[in-house]
Amino acid sequence: MTFTGTSRRSPGFEFRMVRWLGRHPGSLCVPGALTGSLVGLGAEWTGGIVGGAVLGTAAWYRAHPDTFDAWAAPVLRSWRRRWLGAYAGRRWQALMGSCELTRRHHRSGALLVPRVVRVRSSLSLDTVRVRLVQGQALRAFTAALPELAATLRVERVAVEQARPGEVVLIVQRGEPFDRVIPAPAMPETSDAVDLRSLCLGETELGGEWREPLIGTHHLTAGATGSGKNSVVMAKLRAVAPMIRDGLVRPWVCDPKRFEFVALKPMLDGRYADSPEDCADLIARFVDNMERKQKRLQRKKKRAAKVSAEHPVDWLILDEVGFLMAYRTDYAHEITNACAIVSSLGRATNDVLDVYVQEPAKDVVPIRDLIPHRLCLRVTSDRHPDMVLGDGARKRGAIADQIPADESSAGIGYRVDARSRTPRRVRAAYTTDHDVAELVAFVKTGAAA
């Protein structure tokens, strides 16, 4: 006999309770353990054990904050927000219903509610794994993100696809970046640098924010004062020993004439600040790339391994809108040269890294040729989609809502390579002293 699922009745309450207890064994084990202790040891011993556990936890909290915050606090916080907050019982059902994320079973008419599988909490973030109901997909939650944030009274909710049939909600309750991130120490040797994983700062989940330098090209967009300079300086410090050893060669166009002028001593003539000089520098960069291509052709190789013979040439263009759109005398020449680099430079480790305030297509004509993108604070709700791709803002990349003050500099969004979900990150802050340290490190090593 084949089961067809034709019944219009839902399982009885008692069996739904058994199923719930099976999914949450802690709700049965803890009362069972207390009951067993009361029966076997008596009230005095049970009270002593519970009191000792409470006093021990309090003593741990007071005596060693580092280990308590690392191990105990996340567990206790997750339990509290899971069972005493909005993620359990009728409160969760009401939340899903008010945001139109429940469904009715097509036969039985039973109310189907997405089920919370797991909650993990930090001080400012909750990651909530949710199992979808039948007939539901990721886009249902994507469309309801503003309503979820308003109903939960939190600053932001983002969503990403987990395993099939599940999504993960990222609930931002407060500002995870409540302090300035100091510049990381520079590696001592080139062997310690991984060009496909440079540490630039921190993620909203508290981990290291890492990005590749080679194998792609980079676009960073952000309004004035949003922290674009911090991003490029963090990259430069991360590869400092390779610059010192001649394995990475930065080429810098600095139309502002002061953002990167401190780097001139370590650039060996690869610095320009006027439109005419920038056009000439970029043309030299393209010529150098073509010579590397010919060397690879003669050796019958498809790609070059980073070495002194085949170094990474890294073209940094600050305020690219000024070079490609606002100054028309050299805009066409610069745009064409950058299009060539972004189309042909990957195999020869020629990297294009551009920074812009206005990411519109008429300002950055080669925008679609640059795959790796970061969106810092911007001034329009259209900009996140321009930078990170269609629908990025709906999925949680609300870069236009980042506060416009110095305390928020370096905060932005990037798209996760696998899940395509916007992640909030913050670049480390590089002071003038850190820049001077970088230059001295490169020059001292070169002199030695």
Disulfide bonds with the S-S distance in Angstrom:
none
